[in-house]
Amino acid sequence: MFTKILIANRGEIACRVAATARRLGVKTVAVYSDADARAKHVAACDEAVHIGGSAPRESYLQWERIIAAAQATGAQAIHPGYGFLSENEAFADACAKAGLVFIGPPSSAIEAMGLKAESKRLMEKAGVPLVPGYHGADQDPTLLQREADRIGYPALIKASAGGGGKGMRVVEKSEDFAAALASCQREARNSFGSDAVLIEKYVQRPRHIEIQVFGDTKGNCVYLFERDCSVQRRHQKVLEEAPAPGMTPALRQQMGEAAVAAAKAVNYVGAGTVEFIVEQPQGYDHPEAMRFYFMEMNTRLQVEHPVTEAITGLDLVEWQLRVAAGEPLPLQQHELRMQGHAIEARICAENPDNQFLPATGTLQVYRKPAHAAFARGDVRFDDGVREGDAISPFYDSMVAKLIVHADTREQALARLDAALAETRIVGLATNVQFLRHVVASESFAKARLDTALIPREASVLFNQDRVGTPTAVAAAVAQTLLAERALEGGDPFSRRDGFRSHGLTTRRFDVDVAGDRLQATLTYGRDELTLALGDVQGPLAFEALPDGRFDLRFAGRRDTVQTWTTGETVHVFCARGATSLVEIDLLAHAGEGEGEGGRLTAPMPGKVVSFAVKAGDAVKKGQPLAVMEAMKMEHTIAAPVDGTVAELLYAPGDQVAEGAELLKLAVA
């Protein structure tokens, strides 16, 4: 076993690797950028080396600096984590030339699986099932059209060097193929430097099921069962679970053996994932009819590896370290067992109700449910941040991974919802409530899974407020009164029964709820408080609890509530969900007029990629105006109203701050 390793990554994966290394008595070296100088992963390691600026290309992608840091600190091996350099064959080769062990597969395996078309030709030779399609080198548009017509429609055009949904188009009929091909090639060329594509059958009701494989240097290779990753947005995973619901033992064995054949075809060593697309031709209730096809292989540890750890009781990072050190696999195929069901939810800084726009900001409140990190507990929380840390625009938007394990899927679903309900994040938008809506949706609860689940269930997933305006306003009023009582020292005039020596007193509270300005009236009676909000009126009662929560009773409901106030915004959490509202200070806002129209501002810090218009152009509401890039994703800025472009205030390539005005629009 190694005595010291360098972790060439950041965030939760760096913390994850460091935890296993510490348990095994292996010293760790962290690397960090300017933005990560005080990051959690830096504190989690025994040593840390600064490697450059905040942008990944200035730090985490600078492998010469990373290798130099490993040599300077005496590290014997480098763990690449996932993302950044984890699937870079040149980096793996550079490690070997520097006398360092790359804790991952051989560079030849990374290269072989790196190009979709090449890998599929390789898999075809290995007998791994492929989606009917064309993966040839001849990219003549006429030939590609002919192949698509042969395969049949709907057909899928995919960038050969692509990923993350870029360079991908679904074509419904032959006459649409040429335009879709040209668009796909442009995007592929801009994103990956190559416009080569492949053509495949578009699978109906597709599920995304992947097999965890592990190989060693002795020629052994096993599969550690499957994960279902069908719930996705923007072709990126949201929820992952193991085992896959509805999986039959026969299909599991077939997919597992196919995955091992794929790994052996490239002499694979270490942790890898073979991803399959699974067709459900007879619908969700006929798993015996499912057919699977090879999609791609990820030559690294996956973000969702904890669900495999939960059902097997294994530590996959430990296996990585042992295999990289030359040890054989700890277990053979016949010794591997599954127990129970596990689900992982990716908690991200983003706004699902605004097309999953990434969010940046400070984690002013960051409270997690009770958990047992890295142990086989009921709830596990993997993260790389702490309360007070900032989520910056330089890296991806994932804040944490919440993993639950239970005896059955139904119990795991209940445990996941309960853990999400206990998660408190204030300071930026997150998808926590969206995740709860997905878990509660009929499709997910009944395991009617495919990659279209989110758009299919959109009516119950987006713009949902499970708390309700009456409860939210009552909570804001109650927390104000509790704070005043604490300041006043509990004198008779701050009693919650509203006692006043001179009789009834009323008090006005103005709030903004989702853009609607509302007025609530609180009446202090001799024996009780009465709150009126529009047509809703009734007694208001509340009682402080020891842990900062309070018992709230209003409008026929009783809730245990927790609130935090940031500026004028009150964040309300209860078992049903979470919401926020703005308390309006009437004196502070007196005399304010309507906001200025015709302004288009950056919704987050990032880089201007392009403008689709120029000064003088007439535009319609909803028309794309500009593209920004932040957190590894592109976002289109659309016209909010009809108008004419008066002026572009930035140029493509410019970095802009959140709220920066990108262009001026004269409203029609």
C-alpha positions in Angstrom: 0.0 0.0 0.0 1.1 3.6 -0.6 2.3 5.8 2.2 1.2 9.1 0.6 -1.0 10.0 -2.3 -1.9 13.3 -4.0 -5.5 14.0 -4.8 -5.7 15.9 -8.1 -9.2 17.2 -7.6 -11.4 19.3 -5.3 -14.7 19.4 -3.4 -16.6 16.4 -2.2 -14.6 13.8 -4.2 -11.3 15.0 -2.7 -12.8 14.8 0.8 -14.2 11.4 0.0 -10.8 10.0 -1.1 -9.1 11.6 1.8 -11.4 9.9 4.3 -10.6 6.4 3.0 -6.9 7.2 2.8 -7.0 8.3 6.4 -8.7 5.1 7.5 -6.0 3.1 5.7 -3.2 5.1 7.2 -2.2 6.8 3.9 -1.1 10.4 4.0 -2.8 12.8 1.6 -1.8 15.9 -0.4 -4.4 18.4 -1.6 -4.1 20.8 -4.4 -6.0 24.0 -4.6 -6.7 27.1 -6.7 -7.1 30.7 -5.6 -10.8 30.2 -5.1 -10.3 27.1 -3.0 -7.6 28.5 -0.6 -9.9 27.8 2.4 -11.9 25.0 1.0 -12.9 22.0 3.0 -10.8 19.5 1.0 -7.7 21.5 1.8 -8.3 21.1 5.5 -9.2 17.4 5.0 -5.8 16.5 3.7 -2.4 16.3 5.6 -0.7 18.8 3.2 -1.8 21.2 0.5 -0.2 22.8 -2.5 -1.4 25.9 -4.4 -1.4 25.3 -8.1 -2.9 28.4 -9.7 -5.8 30.7 -10.5 -9.5 30.1 -9.9 -10.4 29.0 -13.4 -9.8 25.2 -13.9 -7.5 25.8 -16.9 -5.3 27.9 -14.6 -5.1 25.2 -11.9 -6.8 21.8 -11.8 -6.1 21.2 -15.5 -2.4 22.2 -15.2 -1.0 18.7 -14.8 2.6 19.8 -14.9 2.0 21.7 -11.7 0.1 18.8 -10.2 2.9 16.3 -11.0 5.5 18.7 -9.6 3.5 19.0 -6.4 3.4 15.2 -6.1 7.1 15.0 -6.5 7.9 17.8 -4.2 5.7 16.3 -1.4 6.9 12.8 -1.8 3.6 11.4 -3.0 3.9 8.0 -4.7 0.6 8.1 -6.5 -2.1 10.5 -7.8 -5.8 9.9 -7.5 -7.6 12.0 -10.2 -11.1 11.8 -8.7 -13.7 12.4 -11.4 -13.9 15.3 -13.8 -10.9 17.4 -14.7 -8.0 15.1 -15.5 -9.6 11.8 -14.5 -10.1 10.6 -18.1 -7.1 12.3 -19.7 -4.8 9.7 -21.2 -2.0 12.2 -21.6 -2.1 13.0 -17.9 -2.0 9.2 -17.1 1.1 8.9 -19.3 2.7 11.9 -17.8 2.3 10.4 -14.3 3.9 7.2 -15.4 6.9 9.0 -17.0 7.3 11.0 -13.7 7.5 7.7 -11.7 4.0 8.2 -10.2 1.2 5.7 -10.1 -2.0 6.9 -11.7 -4.9 5.6 -9.6 -7.0 4.7 -12.6 -6.9 2.6 -15.8 -4.1 2.4 -18.3 -3.9 5.3 -20.7 -4.6 2.9 -23.5 -8.0 2.0 -22.0 -8.9 5.7 -21.5 -8.0 6.4 -25.1 -9.9 3.4 -26.4 -13.1 4.4 -24.6 -12.7 8.1 -25.1 -14.3 8.3 -28.6 -17.8 7.0 -28.9 -17.5 5.7 -32.5 -14.2 3.9 -31.8 -15.4 2.4 -28.6 -18.5 1.1 -30.2 -16.5 -0.6 -33.0 -14.4 -2.2 -30.2 -17.5 -3.3 -28.3 -19.0 -4.9 -31.4 -15.9 -7.0 -31.8 -16.2 -8.0 -28.1 -19.8 -9.1 -28.6 -21.3 -6.4 -26.5 -24.8 -5.4 -27.7 -25.0 -2.1 -29.6 -27.9 0.1 -30.5 -28.5 -0.3 -34.3 -26.6 2.5 -36.0 -23.7 3.8 -38.1 -20.4 4.4 -36.4 -18.2 4.6 -39.5 -15.4 7.1 -40.3 -16.9 8.2 -43.6 -18.8 11.5 -42.7 -20.2 12.3 -46.1 -23.6 13.9 -45.4 -25.3 11.9 -48.2 -24.0 8.7 -46.6 -25.1 9.7 -43.2 -28.6 10.5 -44.5 -28.8 7.1 -46.2 -27.7 5.4 -43.0 -30.3 7.2 -41.0 -33.0 6.2 -43.5 -31.8 2.6 -43.2 -31.9 2.6 -39.4 -35.4 4.2 -39.3 -36.9 7.2 -37.5 -36.8 8.6 -34.9 -33.0 8.6 -35.2 -30.3 10.1 -33.0 -27.3 12.1 -34.2 -24.5 12.2 -31.6 -21.1 13.9 -31.6 -18.5 11.1 -31.7 -16.3 13.0 -29.2 -19.2 14.4 -27.2 -20.7 14.3 -23.8 -23.2 16.1 -21.5 -25.8 16.2 -24.2 -23.8 18.5 -26.5 -23.8 17.7 -30.2 -26.9 15.6 -30.0 -30.1 15.8 -32.0 -33.2 13.6 -32.3 -34.6 13.6 -35.9 -38.2 12.6 -36.3 -38.4 12.3 -40.1 -36.0 12.0 -43.1 -36.7 15.5 -44.5 -35.4 17.1 -41.2 -32.1 15.2 -41.2 -29.9 17.5 -43.2 -30.7 20.6 -41.0 -30.3 18.6 -37.8 -27.0 17.2 -39.0 -25.6 20.6 -39.8 -26.6 22.0 -36.4 -25.2 19.0 -34.6 -21.9 19.3 -36.4 -21.6 23.0 -35.6 -22.1 22.4 -31.9 -19.8 19.4 -31.9 -17.0 21.4 -33.6 -17.3 24.3 -31.2 -17.5 22.1 -28.1 -15.0 19.3 -28.9 -13.0 20.4 -31.9 -14.4 17.7 -34.1 -17.6 17.5 -36.1 -17.6 13.7 -36.5 -20.9 12.1 -35.6 -22.6 8.8 -35.3 -26.1 7.8 -36.1 -28.2 5.5 -33.9 -31.7 4.3 -33.5 -33.6 6.5 -31.0 -34.7 4.2 -28.2 -38.2 4.5 -27.0 -38.9 4.8 -23.2 -35.1 4.5 -22.5 -33.7 3.8 -19.1 -30.1 4.6 -18.3 -28.6 1.6 -16.4 -24.9 1.3 -15.7 -22.7 -1.5 -14.4 -19.9 -0.9 -11.9 -16.9 -2.9 -13.0 -13.5 -3.4 -11.3 -10.3 -4.9 -12.7 -6.9 -5.6 -11.3 -3.4 -6.1 -12.7 -3.7 -9.9 -12.4 -6.3 -10.2 -15.1 -9.3 -10.4 -12.8 -12.4 -8.4 -13.5 -15.8 -8.4 -11.7 -19.1 -6.4 -11.8 -20.5 -4.9 -8.7 -24.1 -4.9 -9.9 -26.0 -2.0 -11.4 -27.3 1.5 -10.9 -30.3 3.1 -12.4 -29.5 6.7 -13.5 -32.6 7.4 -15.6 -33.8 10.5 -13.8 -31.9 13.3 -15.7 -32.1 16.9 -16.6 -30.1 18.3 -19.5 -28.7 14.8 -20.0 -27.2 15.0 -16.5 -28.1 12.7 -13.6 -30.4 13.9 -10.8 -31.2 10.7 -8.8 -29.4 7.4 -8.9 -30.4 4.1 -7.2 -29.2 0.5 -6.8 -30.3 -2.0 -7.6 -32.3 -1.0 -10.6 -36.0 -1.4 -10.0 -37.5 -4.3 -12.0 -34.2 -5.8 -12.9 -34.5 -9.5 -13.3 -31.6 -11.8 -12.1 -31.1 -13.1 -15.7 -30.9 -9.6 -17.1 -28.5 -8.5 -14.3 -26.2 -11.3 -15.1 -26.3 -10.7 -18.9 -25.5 -7.0 -18.4 -22.9 -7.7 -15.8 -21.1 -10.2 -18.1 -21.3 -7.8 -21.0 -19.8 -5.1 -18.9 -16.9 -7.3 -17.9 -16.4 -8.3 -21.5 -16.2 -4.6 -22.4 -13.6 -4.0 -19.7 -11.5 -6.9 -20.6 -11.5 -5.8 -24.3 -9.3 -2.8 -23.2 -7.4 -4.6 -20.4 -9.1 -2.5 -17.9 -7.6 -1.9 -14.4 -9.4 -0.1 -11.5 -12.9 1.3 -11.1 -15.0 1.9 -14.2 -18.6 2.1 -15.3 -20.1 0.6 -18.4 -23.2 2.5 -19.3 -26.1 0.9 -21.1 -29.3 2.3 -22.6 -32.2 0.0 -21.9 -35.3 -0.2 -24.1 -38.7 -1.0 -22.6 -40.6 -2.0 -25.7 -43.6 -3.3 -23.8 -43.8 -0.6 -21.3 -42.8 -0.2 -17.6 -44.5 -3.3 -16.2 -42.7 -5.8 -18.4 -39.0 -6.0 -17.3 -38.7 -9.4 -18.9 -38.9 -7.6 -22.3 -36.2 -5.1 -21.6 -33.3 -5.0 -24.1 -29.9 -3.3 -23.4 -27.3 -1.7 -25.6 -23.8 -0.4 -24.9 -23.7 3.4 -24.7 -20.2 4.3 -23.4 -17.7 3.5 -20.7 -16.6 6.0 -18.0 -13.0 5.2 -17.2 -13.1 6.5 -13.7 -14.9 6.4 -10.4 -18.5 7.8 -10.8 -20.2 10.5 -8.8 -22.9 7.9 -7.9 -20.5 5.2 -6.6 -21.9 5.5 -3.0 -25.1 3.7 -3.8 -23.0 0.7 -4.9 -21.0 1.0 -1.7 -24.3 1.0 0.3 -25.8 -2.2 -1.2 -22.4 -4.1 -1.2 -20.9 -2.8 2.1 -17.7 -2.1 0.2 -15.4 0.9 0.0 -14.7 1.4 -3.7 -11.9 4.0 -3.0 -10.1 1.4 -0.9 -10.4 -1.1 -3.8 -8.9 1.6 -6.1 -5.9 2.1 -3.8 -5.3 -1.6 -3.4 -5.5 -2.4 -7.1 -3.3 0.6 -8.0 -0.8 -0.7 -5.4 -0.6 -4.0 -7.3 -2.9 -6.0 -5.0 -5.5 -8.5 -6.4 -9.2 -7.7 -6.2 -10.4 -8.3 -2.6 -13.3 -10.4 -3.7 -14.2 -12.6 -6.7 -17.6 -12.5 -8.5 -19.2 -15.4 -6.6 -18.3 -13.7 -3.3 -20.2 -10.4 -4.1 -23.6 -9.9 -2.5 -26.3 -7.1 -2.6 -28.3 -6.0 0.4 -31.2 -3.6 0.5 -31.8 -0.6 -1.7 -29.9 2.7 -1.9 -30.7 6.1 -3.6 -28.5 9.1 -4.1 -29.8 12.6 -4.6 -27.4 15.3 -6.1 -28.0 18.5 -4.2 -27.1 21.4 -6.6 -26.9 25.1 -6.4 -29.5 25.8 -9.1 -33.0 27.0 -9.8 -35.1 24.2 -11.2 -38.0 26.6 -11.8 -35.8 28.7 -14.0 -34.5 26.1 -16.4 -32.1 24.8 -13.7 -30.1 28.0 -13.9 -26.9 27.5 -11.7 -26.7 29.7 -8.6 -23.7 31.2 -6.8 -23.4 32.7 -3.4 -22.5 31.9 0.2 -23.9 29.1 2.2 -25.2 31.3 5.0 -27.1 28.4 6.5 -26.0 24.8 5.8 -27.5 22.2 8.1 -27.5 18.5 7.3 -29.6 15.6 8.6 -28.1 13.2 11.1 -25.8 10.9 9.1 -23.0 8.4 9.3 -20.4 9.5 6.8 -18.8 6.6 4.8 -20.3 4.0 7.1 -23.1 1.7 6.2 -25.6 3.9 7.9 -29.2 4.8 7.0 -28.2 8.3 5.8 -24.9 9.5 4.3 -24.0 13.0 3.3 -20.9 13.5 1.0 -19.9 17.1 0.5 -16.9 19.4 0.1 -18.3 22.5 1.7 -19.1 24.0 5.1 -21.5 26.6 6.4 -20.0 30.0 5.3 -18.3 28.6 2.2 -19.1 30.1 -1.2 -20.3 28.3 -4.3 -18.4 30.0 -7.1 -19.0 30.2 -10.8 -15.7 28.4 -11.6 -16.8 24.9 -10.9 -19.9 22.7 -11.2 -23.0 23.4 -9.2 -23.1 20.3 -7.0 -23.2 21.1 -3.3 -23.5 17.7 -1.8 -24.7 14.1 -2.4 -27.3 12.7 0.0 -27.4 8.9 0.0 -29.9 6.7 1.9 -30.0 2.9 2.4 -32.9 0.8 3.6 -34.2 -2.8 3.3 -36.6 -1.9 0.6 -37.1 0.7 -2.1 -40.2 2.0 -0.4 -38.3 2.5 2.9 -35.4 4.2 1.0 -37.8 6.6 -0.6 -39.3 7.6 2.7 -35.9 7.9 4.3 -34.7 10.1 1.4 -37.7 12.4 1.7 -37.2 12.7 5.4 -33.5 13.5 5.1 -34.2 16.1 2.4 -36.8 17.7 4.6 -34.2 18.1 7.3 -31.7 19.7 4.9 -31.4 23.5 5.4 -29.6 25.6 2.9 -29.9 29.4 2.9 -28.0 31.9 0.8 -28.5 30.6 -2.7 -31.1 28.6 -4.7 -30.9 24.8 -4.6 -32.9 21.9 -6.0 -33.7 20.4 -2.6 -37.5 20.9 -2.8 -37.4 19.8 -6.5 -35.8 16.6 -5.4 -38.6 16.0 -2.9 -41.1 16.6 -5.6 -39.4 14.0 -7.9 -39.3 11.5 -5.1 -43.0 12.0 -4.4 -44.1 11.9 -8.0 -46.1 8.9 -9.2 -43.6 7.9 -11.9 -40.7 7.7 -9.5 -42.6 6.3 -6.6 -44.0 3.5 -8.8 -40.6 3.0 -10.6 -42.0 4.0 -14.0 -38.6 5.1 -15.0 -37.1 6.5 -18.2 -35.0 9.5 -19.2 -38.2 11.5 -19.9 -39.5 11.3 -16.4 -38.9 14.9 -15.5 -40.7 16.5 -18.5 -43.4 13.9 -18.2 -44.1 14.9 -14.5 -43.4 18.6 -15.0 -46.8 19.6 -13.7 -46.0 18.3 -10.2 -42.3 19.1 -10.2 -41.9 22.7 -11.1 -43.3 25.9 -9.4 -44.6 24.0 -6.5 -45.1 25.5 -3.0 -46.0 22.8 -0.5 -45.8 25.2 2.4 -48.5 27.6 1.3 -48.7 31.4 1.6 -50.8 31.4 4.8 -48.3 29.3 6.7 -45.3 31.2 5.3 -46.8 34.6 6.3 -47.8 33.3 9.7 -44.3 31.9 10.3 -42.7 35.2 9.3 -45.1 37.1 11.7 -44.4 34.6 14.5 -40.6 34.8 14.1 -40.8 38.6 14.3 -42.8 38.4 17.5 -40.5 35.8 19.0 -37.5 38.0 18.2 -39.2 41.0 19.8 -40.1 39.0 22.9 -36.5 37.9 23.3 -35.3 41.5 23.0 -38.0 42.8 25.4 -37.1 40.2 28.1 -40.6 38.7 28.3 -42.4 41.7 29.8 -46.3 41.5 29.9 -46.6 43.6 26.7 -44.7 41.0 24.6 -46.8 38.0 25.8 -48.0 35.8 23.0 -51.6 36.2 24.1 -51.4 39.8 23.0 -52.4 41.4 26.3 -52.7 45.2 26.1 -53.9 47.3 29.0 -55.8 49.6 26.6 -57.7 46.9 24.7 -57.4 45.8 21.0 -54.4 46.8 19.0 -53.7 46.0 15.3 -50.5 45.8 13.5 -49.8 45.7 9.7 -47.3 43.4 8.0 -46.5 43.9 4.3 -44.8 41.0 2.4 -43.9 40.0 -1.1 -44.6 36.4 -1.9 -43.4 35.3 -5.4 -43.8 38.8 -6.7 -47.2 39.4 -5.2 -47.4 42.1 -2.6 -49.7 41.1 0.3 -50.9 42.7 3.5 -51.5 40.9 6.7 -53.1 42.3 9.8 -52.4 41.1 13.3 -54.9 41.9 16.0 -53.8 41.7 19.6 -56.8 40.6 21.7 -56.9 40.1 25.4 -56.7 36.3 25.2 -55.3 35.6 21.7 -53.7 36.9 18.6 -55.7 37.0 15.3 -54.0 37.1 11.9 -55.9 38.1 8.8 -54.5 37.6 5.3 -57.0 38.2 2.5 -59.8 35.7 3.0 -57.8 33.6 5.5 -58.3 34.7 9.1 -57.9 33.0 12.4 -56.1 32.6 15.7 -52.3 32.7 15.6 -50.5 30.7 18.2 -46.8 29.7 18.5 -44.4 28.2 21.0 -40.6 28.3 20.9 -38.9 24.9 20.9 -35.4 24.3 22.3 -33.6 23.8 19.0 -34.5 27.1 17.3 -37.7 25.8 15.8 -41.2 26.7 16.9 -44.6 25.2 17.0 -47.0 27.1 14.8 -50.8 27.0 14.6 -52.8 28.9 12.1 -55.6 28.5 9.6 -56.4 25.0 10.8 -52.8 23.7 10.4 -50.1 22.9 12.9 -46.4 22.8 11.8 -43.0 22.6 13.4 -41.3 25.5 11.7 -37.7 26.8 11.4 -36.9 30.2 9.9 -33.8 32.3 9.0 -33.8 35.9 7.9 -31.3 37.3 5.4 -31.8 41.0 4.8 -35.5 41.4 4.3 -36.0 37.8 3.2 -37.5 35.2 5.5 -36.7 31.6 4.7 -39.3 29.2 6.1 -38.8 25.4 6.5 -41.3 22.8 7.7 -41.9 19.1 7.1 -44.1 19.9 4.0 -41.4 21.9 2.3 -39.6 25.2 2.2 -40.3 28.7 0.8 -39.3 32.3 1.3 -40.9 35.7 1.3 -39.8 39.3 1.6 -40.8 41.5 4.5 -41.4 45.0 3.2 -40.2 47.8 5.4 -42.8 50.5 4.6 -40.5 53.4 5.7 -37.5 52.1 3.8 -39.5 51.6 0.6 -41.6 54.7 0.7 -41.5 56.7 -2.5 -40.0 53.9 -4.7 -41.3 53.9 -8.3 -41.6 51.2 -10.8 -38.4 49.4 -11.9 -36.7 50.5 -15.1 -37.7 48.5 -18.1 -35.7 47.4 -21.1 -32.7 46.0 -19.1 -31.2 42.6 -19.5 -28.8 41.5 -16.8 -26.6 38.5 -16.2 -28.4 36.0 -13.9 -25.1 34.7 -12.6 -21.4 35.5 -12.9 -19.9 34.0 -16.0 -18.6 34.5 -19.5 -20.4 36.0 -22.5 -20.2 33.3 -25.2 -22.1 35.0 -28.0 -24.8 37.5 -29.0 -27.5 36.4 -31.4 -28.4 40.0 -32.2 -26.8 43.4 -33.0 -27.8 47.0 -32.2 -30.9 48.0 -34.2 -32.3 44.5 -34.5 -36.0 44.1 -33.7 -36.7 41.2 -31.4 -39.8 39.3 -30.1 -40.5 38.1 -26.6 -38.7 34.8 -26.0 -36.2 35.3 -28.8 -32.7 34.2 -27.9 -30.4 37.3 -27.5 -27.2 36.0 -25.9 -25.5 32.9 -24.5 -23.6 32.9 -21.3 -21.4 30.1 -19.8 -21.1 29.4 -16.1 -20.4 26.3 -14.0 -19.6 24.3 -17.1 -23.0 24.9 -18.7 -24.3 27.3 -21.3 -27.4 29.4 -20.7 -29.5 31.3 -23.2 -30.7 34.8 -22.3 -34.0 35.5 -24.0 -36.0 38.7 -24.7 -38.5 39.3 -21.9 -40.7 41.5 -24.2 -40.9 42.7 -27.8 -38.5 45.5 -28.6 -35.4 46.8 -30.4 -31.8 46.2 -29.4 -30.4 49.6 -28.5 -26.8 48.6 -27.5 -24.6 45.6 -26.7 -22.6 46.4 -23.6 -20.1 43.5 -23.7 -18.3 41.4 -26.3 -18.1 37.6 -26.6 -15.4 36.3 -24.2 -16.0 39.0 -21.6 -16.4 37.9 -18.0 -19.4 39.6 -16.3 -20.6 39.8 -12.7 -24.0 38.7 -11.6 -26.5 41.5 -12.3 -24.3 43.1 -15.0 -26.4 44.7 -17.8 -25.6 42.8 -21.0 -27.5 44.9 -23.4 -30.1 47.6 -23.6 -33.5 46.9 -25.1 -35.9 49.6 -26.2 -39.3 48.3 -25.4 -41.7 48.4 -28.3 
